[in-house]
């Protein structure tokens, strides 16, 4: 998990909100707002997990050759 993942989720949530405001279909608008809330919730959860993670664990996502597992 990286801060870029959190930023991505928040940007996606904002896109859902923008789309919900642009549509005249109230069912779709409601679903988009629900999706935005789910994305924001997931971003907040990841952020909380990241902040509570001990510093010595954060470096473990790298392999022995120094490259990330991404």
Backbone as JSON, one array per atom type, in Angstrom:
{
  "sequence": "XXXXXXXXXXXXXXXXXXXXXXXXXXXXXXXXXXXXXXXXXXXXXXXXXXXXXXXXXXXXXXXXXXXXXX",
  "N": [[0.84, -1.17, 0.0], [0.59, 2.14, -0.86], [1.0, 5.71, -0.57], [0.21, 6.77, -2.94], [-1.77, 5.04, -3.75], [-3.81, 5.66, -1.98], [-4.29, 8.31, -2.73], [-5.15, 7.87, -5.33], [-7.58, 6.47, -4.9], [-9.05, 8.49, -3.65], [-9.16, 10.41, -5.7], [-10.67, 8.99, -7.56], [-13.07, 8.83, -6.17], [-13.81, 11.53, -6.16], [-14.24, 11.85, -8.89], [-16.47, 10.21, -9.23], [-18.35, 11.67, -7.76], [-18.44, 14.01, -9.29], [-19.47, 12.98, -11.69], [-21.95, 12.12, -10.74], [-23.2, 14.49, -10.3], [-23.47, 15.39, -12.83], [-25.29, 13.85, -14.16], [-28.69, 13.18, -15.11], [-30.12, 11.08, -14.33], [-31.45, 9.82, -11.55], [-31.14, 7.41, -10.19], [-28.68, 6.42, -11.09], [-27.08, 8.54, -10.25], [-27.31, 8.3, -7.47], [-26.12, 5.8, -7.07], [-23.51, 6.39, -7.9], [-22.76, 8.23, -5.93], [-22.8, 6.55, -3.73], [-20.74, 4.8, -4.46], [-18.63, 6.62, -4.38], [-18.53, 7.19, -1.64], [-17.8, 4.67, -0.67], [-15.25, 4.43, -1.82], [-13.92, 6.57, -0.58], [-14.07, 5.71, 2.05], [-12.5, 3.38, 1.94], [-10.03, 4.52, 1.28], [-9.57, 6.03, 3.61], [-9.38, 3.95, 5.44], [-7.08, 2.61, 4.51], [-5.25, 4.65, 4.9], [-5.31, 4.91, 7.7], [-4.35, 2.36, 8.39], [-1.81, 2.55, 7.32], [-0.68, 4.62, 8.84], [-0.65, 3.45, 11.36], [1.13, 1.45, 11.1], [4.15, -0.03, 12.09], [7.39, 1.53, 11.79], [9.58, -0.12, 11.12], [8.4, -2.17, 9.71], [7.5, -1.1, 7.36], [9.52, -1.0, 5.43], [9.69, -3.56, 4.44], [8.52, -4.27, 2.06], [10.16, -4.56, -0.06], [12.22, -6.43, -2.25], [15.14, -8.64, -2.07], [16.89, -7.66, -3.98], [16.57, -4.98, -3.99], [14.58, -3.86, -5.48], [11.15, -2.94, -5.75], [8.17, -4.92, -5.07], [6.12, -4.35, -6.73]],
  "CA": [[0.0, 0.0, 0.0], [1.36, 3.38, -0.95], [0.18, 6.92, -0.51], [-0.37, 6.99, -4.27], [-3.01, 4.26, -3.78], [-4.79, 6.46, -1.25], [-4.61, 9.46, -3.59], [-5.93, 7.35, -6.46], [-8.94, 6.2, -4.42], [-9.72, 9.78, -3.41], [-9.46, 11.01, -7.02], [-11.79, 8.23, -8.14], [-14.27, 9.26, -5.44], [-14.18, 12.84, -6.68], [-14.78, 11.64, -10.23], [-17.83, 9.69, -9.06], [-19.2, 12.79, -7.33], [-18.63, 14.89, -10.46], [-20.39, 12.3, -12.61], [-23.29, 12.09, -10.15], [-23.78, 15.82, -10.48], [-23.66, 15.65, -14.26], [-26.34, 13.0, -14.74], [-30.08, 13.46, -14.75], [-30.68, 9.82, -13.84], [-31.28, 9.84, -10.1], [-30.66, 6.1, -9.75], [-27.24, 6.39, -11.37], [-26.45, 9.54, -9.37], [-27.26, 7.72, -6.14], [-25.1, 4.74, -7.09], [-22.2, 7.04, -7.98], [-22.47, 8.79, -4.61], [-22.49, 5.4, -2.88], [-19.41, 4.37, -4.85], [-17.69, 7.62, -3.88], [-18.4, 6.98, -0.2], [-17.03, 3.43, -0.49], [-13.86, 4.73, -2.15], [-13.39, 7.41, 0.49], [-13.93, 4.86, 3.23], [-11.34, 2.51, 1.72], [-8.85, 5.38, 1.37], [-9.37, 6.35, 5.02], [-8.93, 2.73, 6.09], [-5.68, 2.41, 4.13], [-4.46, 5.69, 5.56], [-5.21, 4.53, 9.11], [-3.46, 1.21, 8.44], [-0.46, 3.03, 7.02], [-0.21, 5.41, 9.98], [-0.45, 2.61, 12.54], [2.15, 0.45, 10.78], [5.47, 0.31, 12.64], [8.35, 1.97, 10.78], [10.43, -1.23, 10.68], [7.64, -3.04, 8.81], [7.26, -0.4, 6.1], [10.57, -1.3, 4.47], [9.66, -4.97, 4.08], [7.89, -4.52, 0.76], [11.22, -4.59, -1.07], [12.9, -7.73, -2.35], [16.55, -8.57, -1.72], [17.65, -6.94, -5.0], [16.33, -3.55, -3.84], [13.44, -3.42, -6.28], [9.86, -3.21, -5.12], [7.39, -6.05, -5.59], [5.0, -3.82, -7.52]],
  "C": [[0.89, 1.23, 0.0], [0.42, 4.57, -0.86], [-0.43, 7.23, -1.87], [-1.67, 6.2, -4.41], [-4.14, 5.04, -3.1], [-5.24, 7.64, -2.1], [-5.48, 9.02, -4.76], [-7.38, 7.11, -6.04], [-9.71, 7.5, -4.21], [-10.06, 10.49, -4.73], [-10.64, 10.31, -7.68], [-13.1, 8.63, -7.47], [-14.74, 10.62, -5.95], [-14.77, 12.75, -8.09], [-16.21, 11.12, -10.15], [-18.79, 10.8, -8.65], [-19.47, 13.72, -8.51], [-19.61, 14.27, -11.45], [-21.82, 12.29, -12.05], [-23.99, 13.43, -10.31], [-24.12, 16.11, -11.94], [-24.79, 14.84, -14.88], [-27.72, 13.43, -14.26], [-30.77, 12.23, -14.19], [-30.41, 9.71, -12.34], [-30.79, 8.51, -9.54], [-29.15, 6.0, -9.93], [-26.52, 7.37, -10.44], [-26.31, 8.99, -7.95], [-26.19, 6.64, -6.06], [-23.69, 5.34, -7.13], [-21.8, 7.65, -6.64], [-22.12, 7.68, -3.62], [-21.08, 4.89, -3.18], [-18.35, 5.32, -4.3], [-17.46, 7.44, -2.38], [-17.59, 5.72, 0.1], [-15.54, 3.67, -0.78], [-13.2, 5.58, -1.07], [-13.15, 6.6, 1.76], [-12.7, 3.96, 3.12], [-10.04, 3.32, 1.82], [-8.54, 5.71, 2.83], [-8.85, 5.13, 5.77], [-7.45, 2.46, 5.77], [-4.77, 3.42, 4.8], [-4.26, 5.37, 7.04], [-4.25, 3.35, 9.27], [-2.01, 1.64, 8.25], [0.12, 3.78, 8.21], [0.07, 4.55, 11.21], [0.62, 1.55, 12.32], [3.49, 0.88, 11.37], [6.46, 0.62, 11.52], [9.19, 0.8, 10.26], [9.71, -2.18, 9.73], [7.5, -2.4, 7.43], [8.31, -0.73, 5.04], [10.56, -2.73, 3.96], [9.01, -5.26, 2.74], [8.9, -4.49, -0.39], [11.88, -5.97, -1.07], [14.39, -7.55, -2.08], [17.38, -7.82, -2.75], [17.38, -5.42, -4.96], [15.18, -3.02, -4.67], [12.15, -3.79, -5.58], [9.15, -4.39, -5.77], [6.28, -5.62, -6.51], [5.07, -4.51, -8.82]]
}
